[in-house]
Amino acid sequence: MASSASVPAALGDDAQASAAAEELLRAMESYQPIVPDAVTQYYLGLSGYQQQKGRLTLTTEDLMQSAREYGIYIRKPMYFADGDPS
């Protein structure tokens, strides 16, 4: 059984971890990658990736196909609505 002295230490570790995570997220907001976006897009184009307009969405069918490669089989319920309702 854990002693009462170890409980505050564990809570302090969580607070320190949270503070470190928040600091990392703030640093990532101003992060500029070394490789410019234009270069990345060029090489993605060479590999056959086509840039798409708008927001990309992971559909259930895409997820089912990807999961199947790892031996995970997903069944979509009959009442499941996939996509934009409008």
C-alpha positions in Angstrom: 0.0 0.0 0.0 1.3 3.4 -0.9 2.3 5.7 2.0 0.8 9.2 2.3 4.3 10.6 1.7 4.4 9.2 -1.8 1.1 10.7 -2.9 2.2 14.4 -3.0 5.3 13.4 -4.9 3.2 11.7 -7.5 0.9 14.7 -7.8 4.0 16.9 -8.1 5.3 14.7 -11.0 1.9 15.2 -12.8 2.1 18.9 -12.3 5.7 19.0 -13.6 4.8 16.8 -16.6 1.8 19.1 -17.4 4.0 22.2 -17.2 6.6 20.6 -19.4 3.9 19.6 -22.0 2.5 23.1 -22.0 5.9 24.6 -22.5 6.5 22.2 -25.4 3.2 23.1 -27.0 4.0 26.8 -26.7 7.4 26.2 -28.3 5.8 24.3 -31.2 3.6 27.2 -32.1 6.6 29.2 -33.2 8.5 26.3 -34.7 9.7 26.8 -38.2 10.8 23.6 -40.0 14.2 23.5 -41.5 12.9 22.2 -44.9 10.7 24.8 -46.6 7.1 23.8 -47.4 7.7 24.3 -51.1 10.5 21.7 -51.0 8.3 19.2 -49.1 5.5 19.7 -51.6 7.9 19.1 -54.5 9.1 15.8 -53.2 5.6 14.7 -52.2 4.6 15.4 -55.8 7.5 13.3 -57.1 6.4 10.4 -55.0 2.9 10.6 -56.4 1.1 12.4 -53.7 -1.4 14.8 -55.0 -2.2 18.0 -53.0 -5.9 18.2 -52.4 -8.0 21.4 -51.8 -10.1 21.7 -48.7 -10.1 19.7 -45.5 -9.0 16.1 -45.6 -11.3 13.6 -43.8 -10.6 10.1 -42.6 -13.6 8.1 -43.7 -14.7 4.8 -42.0 -13.8 2.9 -45.2 -10.3 4.3 -45.2 -9.9 3.4 -41.5 -11.3 -0.1 -42.1 -8.9 -0.8 -45.0 -5.8 0.5 -43.0 -6.8 -1.5 -39.9 -7.3 -4.6 -41.9 -3.6 -4.6 -42.8 -2.8 -5.0 -39.1 -5.4 -7.8 -38.6 -8.0 -5.5 -37.1 -11.5 -5.9 -38.6 -14.0 -3.1 -38.2 -17.7 -3.5 -38.9 -19.8 -0.4 -39.6 -23.2 -0.5 -37.8 -26.2 -0.2 -40.1 -27.3 3.1 -38.5 -23.8 4.7 -38.8 -23.9 7.9 -40.9 -20.6 8.7 -42.5 -20.0 12.0 -44.1 -21.5 15.5 -44.2 -25.2 15.6 -43.4 -25.8 18.6 -45.7 
